[in-house]
Amino acid sequence: MGRIALTGIDRAYGKAKVLHDIDLDIGDGEMVVLVGPSGCGKSTLLRLIAGLDQPTGGRIEIDGKDVTQVSAAQRGLAMVFQSYALYPHMSVRQNLAFGLENIRMPKAEIDQRIAEAARMLEIAPYLDRRPGQLSGGQKQRVAIGRAVVRNPTAFLLDEPLSNLDAELRISTRAEIAALHKRLATTMIYVTHDQVEAMTLADRIVVMRAGRIEQVGRPLDLYNAPANLFVAGFIGAPRMNLLPVKVRAAGKDQATVDGPGGLAATVAVDGSSLKAGDPVTLGIRPHDIELSEAGKGSLEAQVMLAEALGPETVLHATVAGGERIVAVLKRQGVETQGRPIHLRLPTERMHLFDAAGLRVPSRQAAR
């Protein structure tokens, strides 16, 4: 079992409160990713779950047992740190065995667990080497292996890929996903990289300034962000957010006007809006298309065209200086320094009210 429940978790350092009333229920075998900008409190929350720090208020339960005041060693969890935290004077085998020897596990069982972890993580050839003789990716696999041999109730991973180069991050990320599938053990993973969050998570927890902004499956957050912060944080490139005004609103839709002659009728719960309301229109770069002049198109001036092989990323500005990014699934788009016309499909638009909250959509789910 590996169910973890957080209720009303607060953490303050003196007068500075860094976590505010966190409620979160993590199911057995689930991969939950805590994501958010630096300083949002995600690593602090992970340390509280691990028992390396104590909450100022609230309750932490593991499999229904209150462990709020229980020491880290007694929680049955294993943590993988950003810095690997390997003993440099020990071999890989000794690093893997160290924690098990401390609890006086029989040598035969230690050897069996090390052999299984080494096979699973493909580090058997390195068992007699020291950390200084390993690459960054190999060190990270050893750090994960040290957690695996403990057979924990849950794995806690604090930005484990941040010290790796881009190519190695991708391959190691795939290894972690495969490991989670094989072990079917609860994992809580902290990152500031929303691409890691989208590709690894069963559910994502988006945090900002010590609070949870939204919890959900990756595509739910991508397709229906709860507010402007989540809309701008989840997705790469980030969602385009344009200031518009409501021209007319009905029960099932709202018509808005914006920069560059933008005019659109969006299927939303228009009853929550009224004419003249300032709102924000959001649309993903991948949903924008090149268009002919007229027909509701938006005129823009291309400032930069990035050729990325199968697609072209256009950075443009519209009247009033608002910036917009479009990702076109084609090559050879020669538009830099010239005006273009873009089509923004209304069925892919999102509206956010003056408070930054998403106006409920009446579009069918994708």
C-alpha positions as CSV (number, residue, x, y, z in Angstrom):
1,M,0.0,0.0,0.0
2,G,1.1,3.6,-0.6
3,R,-1.8,6.0,0.0
4,I,-0.7,9.4,1.3
5,A,-3.2,12.0,2.5
6,L,-2.3,15.6,3.4
7,T,-4.9,17.6,5.3
8,G,-4.6,21.3,6.1
9,I,-0.8,21.4,5.8
10,D,0.8,24.7,6.7
11,R,4.5,25.5,7.0
12,A,5.9,28.8,8.3
13,Y,9.4,29.9,9.1
14,G,9.0,32.6,11.7
15,K,6.5,35.1,10.2
16,A,7.1,33.8,6.7
17,K,4.4,31.3,5.7
18,V,5.5,29.1,2.8
19,L,2.7,26.6,2.6
20,H,-1.0,27.5,3.0
21,D,-3.7,24.9,3.9
22,I,-2.6,22.1,1.5
23,D,-5.1,19.3,1.0
24,L,-4.0,16.4,-1.2
25,D,-4.9,12.8,-1.5
26,I,-2.4,10.5,-3.4
27,G,-3.6,7.1,-4.3
28,D,-1.7,3.8,-4.0
29,G,0.5,3.2,-7.0
30,E,-0.1,6.7,-8.4
31,M,2.6,8.9,-10.0
32,V,1.9,12.5,-8.8
33,V,4.1,15.3,-10.0
34,L,4.3,18.6,-8.0
35,V,5.1,21.4,-10.5
36,G,5.5,25.1,-10.2
37,P,8.1,27.9,-10.4
38,S,11.1,28.1,-8.1
39,G,10.0,29.1,-4.5
40,C,6.4,27.9,-4.8
41,G,6.8,25.4,-2.0
42,K,6.9,22.1,-3.8
43,S,10.2,20.8,-2.4
44,T,9.2,22.0,1.1
45,L,6.0,19.9,0.8
46,L,8.0,16.9,-0.3
47,R,10.3,17.3,2.7
48,L,7.3,17.4,5.0
49,I,6.0,14.1,3.5
50,A,9.4,12.6,3.9
51,G,9.6,13.6,7.5
52,L,12.7,15.7,7.0
53,D,10.8,18.7,8.2
54,Q,7.7,19.2,10.4
55,P,4.5,21.1,9.4
56,T,3.4,24.1,11.4
57,G,-0.2,22.8,11.1
58,G,-2.1,20.0,9.5
59,R,-1.9,16.2,9.3
60,I,0.0,13.7,7.2
61,E,-1.3,10.1,6.8
62,I,0.3,7.1,5.2
63,D,-2.1,4.2,4.6
64,G,-4.5,5.7,7.1
65,K,-1.9,6.1,9.9
66,D,-1.1,9.6,11.2
67,V,2.7,10.0,10.7
68,T,2.8,13.8,11.3
69,Q,5.2,13.4,14.2
70,V,6.8,10.1,13.1
71,S,10.5,10.3,12.2
72,A,11.6,10.0,8.6
73,A,13.3,6.6,9.2
74,Q,10.0,5.1,10.4
75,R,7.8,6.3,7.5
76,G,8.9,3.6,5.1
77,L,9.6,6.1,2.3
78,A,12.6,6.5,0.1
79,M,13.9,9.8,-1.3
80,V,16.0,10.5,-4.4
81,F,17.7,13.9,-4.2
82,Q,18.7,16.3,-6.9
83,S,22.4,16.1,-5.9
84,Y,22.5,12.2,-5.9
85,A,23.8,12.2,-2.3
86,L,26.1,9.2,-3.0
87,Y,29.0,8.4,-0.7
88,P,32.1,9.1,-2.8
89,H,34.5,6.7,-1.0
90,M,32.1,3.7,-1.4
91,S,31.6,1.6,-4.5
92,V,28.2,1.5,-6.2
93,R,27.5,-1.9,-4.5
94,Q,28.4,-0.4,-1.1
95,N,26.2,2.6,-1.7
96,L,23.3,0.4,-2.5
97,A,23.9,-1.8,0.5
98,F,24.6,0.8,3.1
99,G,21.0,1.5,4.2
100,L,20.1,-2.2,4.3
101,E,23.2,-3.0,6.4
102,N,22.2,-0.3,8.9
103,I,18.9,-2.1,9.6
104,R,20.8,-5.5,9.9
105,M,19.2,-7.1,6.9
106,P,20.7,-10.6,6.1
107,K,23.5,-10.4,3.6
108,A,21.9,-12.9,1.3
109,E,18.8,-10.7,1.0
110,I,20.9,-7.6,0.5
111,D,22.8,-9.3,-2.4
112,Q,19.5,-10.4,-3.9
113,R,18.0,-6.9,-3.8
114,I,21.1,-5.3,-5.2
115,A,21.2,-7.8,-8.1
116,E,17.6,-7.1,-8.9
117,A,17.9,-3.3,-8.8
118,A,21.1,-3.5,-10.8
119,R,19.4,-5.6,-13.5
120,M,16.3,-3.3,-13.5
121,L,18.4,-0.1,-13.8
122,E,21.1,-1.6,-16.0
123,I,23.9,-0.6,-13.6
124,A,25.4,-4.1,-13.0
125,P,28.6,-3.3,-14.9
126,Y,29.2,-0.4,-12.5
127,L,28.8,-2.1,-9.1
128,D,32.5,-2.1,-8.3
129,R,33.1,1.5,-9.4
130,R,33.0,4.6,-7.3
131,P,30.7,7.5,-8.0
132,G,33.6,9.6,-9.3
133,Q,34.0,7.1,-12.1
134,L,30.4,7.4,-13.3
135,S,28.6,9.8,-15.6
136,G,25.7,12.0,-14.4
137,G,23.1,9.6,-15.7
138,Q,24.8,6.6,-14.2
139,K,25.0,8.4,-10.8
140,Q,21.3,9.2,-11.0
141,R,20.4,5.6,-11.7
142,V,22.5,4.5,-8.7
143,A,20.6,7.0,-6.5
144,I,17.3,5.6,-7.7
145,G,18.7,2.1,-7.2
146,R,19.5,2.9,-3.6
147,A,15.8,3.8,-3.1
148,V,14.6,0.7,-5.0
149,V,16.5,-1.8,-2.8
150,R,14.6,-0.5,0.3
151,N,11.3,-1.6,-1.2
152,P,9.6,1.5,0.1
153,T,5.9,2.4,0.6
154,A,6.5,5.3,-1.8
155,F,9.3,7.0,-3.7
156,L,9.9,10.8,-3.3
157,L,11.9,12.3,-6.1
158,D,13.2,15.9,-5.7
159,E,14.1,17.3,-9.2
160,P,16.2,14.2,-9.9
161,L,17.0,15.2,-13.5
162,S,18.0,18.8,-13.1
163,N,21.7,18.1,-13.2
164,L,21.6,16.2,-16.5
165,D,22.0,17.5,-20.0
166,A,18.9,17.7,-22.3
167,E,19.4,14.4,-24.1
168,L,20.1,12.5,-20.9
169,R,17.1,14.1,-19.2
170,I,14.8,12.6,-21.9
171,S,16.3,9.1,-21.7
172,T,16.3,9.1,-17.9
173,R,12.8,10.4,-17.8
174,A,11.7,7.4,-19.9
175,E,13.6,5.1,-17.5
176,I,11.7,6.5,-14.5
177,A,8.4,6.1,-16.3
178,A,9.2,2.5,-17.1
179,L,10.4,1.9,-13.5
180,H,7.1,3.2,-12.1
181,K,5.2,0.9,-14.4
182,R,7.2,-2.1,-13.4
183,L,7.1,-1.4,-9.6
184,A,3.5,-0.1,-9.5
185,T,4.6,1.9,-6.4
186,T,3.4,5.3,-5.3
187,M,5.8,8.1,-6.6
188,I,5.8,11.8,-5.8
189,Y,8.0,13.7,-8.2
190,V,9.0,17.4,-7.8
191,T,10.0,19.4,-10.9
192,H,9.8,23.0,-12.3
193,D,9.8,21.5,-15.8
194,Q,6.2,21.2,-17.0
195,V,7.3,18.9,-19.9
196,E,8.5,16.4,-17.3
197,A,5.2,16.8,-15.5
198,M,3.1,16.2,-18.6
199,T,5.0,13.1,-19.7
200,L,5.4,11.4,-16.3
201,A,2.3,12.1,-14.2
202,D,-0.9,10.3,-13.6
203,R,-1.9,13.6,-12.0
204,I,-0.2,16.9,-11.8
205,V,-0.4,19.3,-8.8
206,V,0.3,22.9,-10.0
207,M,1.6,25.1,-7.2
208,R,2.2,28.8,-6.8
209,A,3.3,30.8,-3.7
210,G,2.6,27.9,-1.3
211,R,-0.9,27.1,-2.6
212,I,-2.3,24.5,-4.9
213,E,-3.7,26.1,-8.1
214,Q,-5.1,23.0,-9.7
215,V,-4.9,19.2,-9.5
216,G,-5.7,16.9,-12.4
217,R,-4.6,14.6,-15.2
218,P,-2.1,16.2,-17.6
219,L,-4.5,16.6,-20.5
220,D,-7.3,17.9,-18.2
221,L,-4.9,20.7,-17.1
222,Y,-3.8,21.3,-20.7
223,N,-7.4,21.4,-22.1
224,A,-9.2,23.1,-19.2
225,P,-6.8,25.2,-17.1
226,A,-8.5,26.5,-14.0
227,N,-7.0,30.0,-14.2
228,L,-4.5,32.2,-16.0
229,F,-1.6,30.9,-14.0
230,V,-2.1,27.3,-15.0
231,A,-2.9,28.3,-18.6
232,G,0.4,30.1,-18.9
233,F,2.4,27.5,-17.0
234,I,1.2,24.2,-18.6
235,G,2.1,23.8,-22.3
236,A,5.1,24.6,-24.4
237,P,5.2,27.1,-25.9
238,R,2.9,28.7,-23.3
239,M,-0.7,29.6,-24.1
240,N,-1.3,32.9,-25.9
241,L,-3.2,35.3,-23.6
242,L,-4.8,38.3,-25.2
243,P,-6.8,41.1,-23.5
244,V,-10.3,41.4,-25.0
245,K,-13.7,42.9,-24.1
246,V,-17.1,41.3,-24.1
247,R,-19.3,42.8,-26.8
248,A,-22.3,40.7,-26.0
249,A,-23.0,37.7,-23.8
250,G,-25.8,35.2,-23.8
251,K,-26.6,31.9,-22.0
252,D,-24.4,29.7,-24.1
253,Q,-21.8,32.1,-25.7
254,A,-19.9,35.4,-25.5
255,T,-18.8,37.6,-28.3
256,V,-15.5,39.4,-27.7
257,D,-13.4,42.0,-29.5
258,G,-9.6,42.4,-29.2
259,P,-6.4,43.7,-30.7
260,G,-5.7,43.6,-34.4
261,G,-9.4,43.5,-35.3
262,L,-9.9,40.2,-33.4
263,A,-13.6,39.3,-33.1
264,A,-14.8,35.9,-31.9
265,T,-17.9,34.2,-30.5
266,V,-16.9,31.6,-28.0
267,A,-19.1,28.9,-26.6
268,V,-19.0,29.5,-22.9
269,D,-21.4,30.0,-20.0
270,G,-22.1,33.6,-21.1
271,S,-24.5,34.1,-18.3
272,S,-21.5,34.9,-16.0
273,L,-20.4,37.7,-18.3
274,K,-21.9,41.0,-19.4
275,A,-21.2,43.5,-22.2
276,G,-18.1,45.6,-21.5
277,D,-16.4,43.1,-19.2
278,P,-12.6,43.0,-19.6
279,V,-11.6,39.3,-20.1
280,T,-8.6,37.4,-21.4
281,L,-8.8,35.2,-24.4
282,G,-6.4,32.2,-24.4
283,I,-5.4,29.9,-27.3
284,R,-2.6,27.4,-27.7
285,P,0.1,28.1,-30.2
286,H,-0.5,24.7,-31.8
287,D,-4.1,25.5,-32.5
288,I,-3.4,28.6,-34.6
289,E,-3.3,28.4,-38.4
290,L,-2.2,30.6,-41.3
291,S,-5.1,32.1,-43.1
292,E,-6.2,34.5,-45.9
293,A,-7.0,38.1,-45.2
294,G,-10.6,38.6,-44.0
295,K,-12.9,35.8,-42.9
296,G,-12.3,36.7,-39.2
297,S,-8.5,36.4,-39.5
298,L,-6.1,38.3,-37.3
299,E,-3.4,40.4,-38.9
300,A,0.1,40.1,-37.3
301,Q,3.7,41.1,-38.1
302,V,6.2,38.3,-37.8
303,M,9.2,39.2,-35.7
304,L,10.9,35.8,-35.7
305,A,10.4,32.5,-37.5
306,E,12.1,29.4,-35.9
307,A,12.5,26.4,-38.2
308,L,12.4,23.3,-36.0
309,G,12.4,20.6,-38.7
310,P,8.8,19.3,-38.8
311,E,7.3,22.6,-37.6
312,T,7.9,26.3,-37.7
313,V,7.4,28.6,-34.6
314,L,6.3,32.1,-35.5
315,H,6.7,34.9,-33.0
316,A,4.5,37.9,-34.1
317,T,2.9,41.0,-32.8
318,V,-0.6,42.3,-33.5
319,A,-1.9,45.9,-33.5
320,G,-1.4,47.4,-30.1
321,G,1.9,45.5,-29.6
322,E,0.4,42.3,-28.2
323,R,2.6,39.3,-28.9
324,I,1.3,36.0,-30.2
325,V,3.1,32.7,-30.9
326,A,1.9,30.2,-33.5
327,V,3.3,26.7,-34.1
328,L,2.7,25.6,-37.7
329,K,3.2,21.9,-38.6
330,R,5.0,22.7,-41.9
331,Q,8.4,23.7,-43.2
332,G,9.6,26.7,-45.2
333,V,7.3,29.4,-43.9
334,E,9.0,32.5,-45.2
335,T,7.2,35.3,-43.4
336,Q,9.8,37.0,-41.2
337,G,9.4,40.8,-41.3
338,R,6.1,40.5,-43.3
339,P,2.5,40.8,-42.3
340,I,0.5,37.6,-42.1
341,H,-3.0,36.6,-41.3
342,L,-3.8,34.0,-38.6
343,R,-6.9,32.0,-38.0
344,L,-7.8,31.4,-34.3
345,P,-10.4,28.6,-34.2
346,T,-13.2,29.6,-31.8
347,E,-13.6,25.9,-30.7
348,R,-10.1,26.1,-29.3
349,M,-10.4,29.3,-27.4
350,H,-10.6,29.8,-23.6
351,L,-12.0,32.8,-21.8
352,F,-10.8,33.9,-18.3
353,D,-12.7,36.5,-16.3
354,A,-11.4,39.6,-14.7
355,A,-10.4,37.6,-11.6
356,G,-8.3,35.3,-13.8
357,L,-10.6,32.3,-13.5
358,R,-11.6,30.2,-16.5
359,V,-15.1,30.8,-17.8
360,P,-16.7,27.3,-18.0
361,S,-16.7,26.1,-21.6
362,R,-19.7,24.6,-23.4
363,Q,-17.5,22.9,-26.0
364,A,-17.5,19.1,-26.1
365,A,-14.4,17.5,-24.6
366,R,-11.6,16.8,-27.1
